[in-house]
Amino acid sequence: MLKLDWEQILTRYTDNVSLSPLAGSSPMTASVLGDDAVLVRHKLWQALITREHLNTAVAVLDRTPKPVTAVEFAEHLRAFYTSTTDCSRIPNLSAVILADLGLLPA
């Protein structure tokens, strides 16, 4: 069973860590915001990914057939959120962070 290591998140994203997007070449940065969120910034937008979002992503990843790429996983997570709530960037950004942490291949 996969489990999110929140201490790793707090250590890894202390200050403007560069993230690779799922597609394209526009870089993003990530920084811890408070104790329970990561702020992801792009030149045109910013979004908050909470500890709860990432815990949900890890739980969905644990149930997802492997192997799965980060892009494929984002679609699995999008399907999960479509059935539960309205979301926008959460699936893609969760996949980006999980790939950055080594839980998904890029």
C-alpha positions in Angstrom: 0.0 0.0 0.0 1.4 3.4 -1.1 1.5 6.1 1.5 2.4 9.8 1.1 5.4 10.9 3.1 4.4 14.5 4.0 7.7 15.2 5.6 9.4 14.5 2.2 7.0 17.1 0.7 7.9 19.7 3.4 11.6 19.0 2.8 11.6 18.8 -1.0 9.5 21.9 -1.7 10.9 24.4 0.7 11.4 27.1 -1.9 10.6 27.4 -5.6 11.7 23.9 -6.7 11.5 23.6 -10.5 8.9 21.1 -11.8 8.6 19.6 -15.3 5.1 19.8 -16.8 3.3 16.7 -18.1 3.4 18.1 -21.6 5.0 21.1 -23.2 8.0 23.0 -22.0 6.7 25.8 -19.7 8.4 25.3 -16.4 6.6 25.5 -13.0 7.9 26.0 -9.5 6.6 24.5 -6.2 6.9 25.8 -2.7 5.4 24.6 0.6 2.7 27.0 1.8 1.9 26.6 5.5 1.8 23.0 6.9 -0.7 21.5 4.5 -0.3 22.7 0.9 2.1 23.2 -2.0 1.8 26.3 -4.1 2.6 25.5 -7.8 3.3 28.5 -10.0 3.4 28.9 -13.7 4.1 32.1 -15.6 0.3 32.5 -16.3 -1.3 31.0 -13.2 -0.8 29.5 -9.7 -2.6 26.7 -7.9 -2.7 25.2 -4.5 -2.3 21.4 -4.1 -3.3 20.4 -0.5 -2.1 17.5 1.5 -5.6 16.0 1.1 -5.3 16.3 -2.7 -1.9 14.4 -2.7 -3.2 11.8 -0.2 -6.1 11.2 -2.6 -3.7 11.0 -5.6 -1.6 8.4 -3.8 -4.7 6.3 -2.9 -5.9 6.4 -6.5 -2.4 5.5 -7.7 -2.3 2.5 -5.4 -5.5 1.2 -7.1 -4.4 2.1 -10.7 -3.1 -0.8 -12.9 0.6 -0.6 -13.5 2.6 0.3 -15.4 1.2 3.8 -15.8 2.8 7.0 -17.0 2.2 10.4 -15.2 -0.1 11.5 -18.1 -2.1 8.3 -17.9 -2.3 8.6 -14.2 -3.6 12.2 -14.4 -6.5 10.9 -16.6 -7.3 8.2 -13.9 -7.3 10.9 -11.2 -9.4 13.2 -13.4 -12.0 10.4 -13.8 -12.0 9.9 -10.0 -12.6 13.6 -9.4 -15.2 13.9 -12.1 -17.3 11.4 -10.2 -16.9 13.3 -6.9 -16.4 17.0 -7.4 -15.5 19.7 -9.9 -11.8 20.2 -10.3 -9.4 21.9 -12.7 -5.6 21.5 -12.3 -5.6 19.1 -9.4 -5.1 15.8 -11.4 -2.3 17.2 -13.6 -0.5 18.9 -10.8 -0.8 15.9 -8.5 0.7 13.7 -11.2 3.5 16.3 -11.7 4.4 16.2 -8.0 4.1 12.4 -7.7 6.4 12.1 -10.8 8.8 14.6 -9.2 8.9 12.5 -6.0 9.7 9.3 -8.1 6.3 7.6 -7.6 5.5 7.8 -11.3 7.6 7.7 -14.4 7.7 11.0 -16.3 
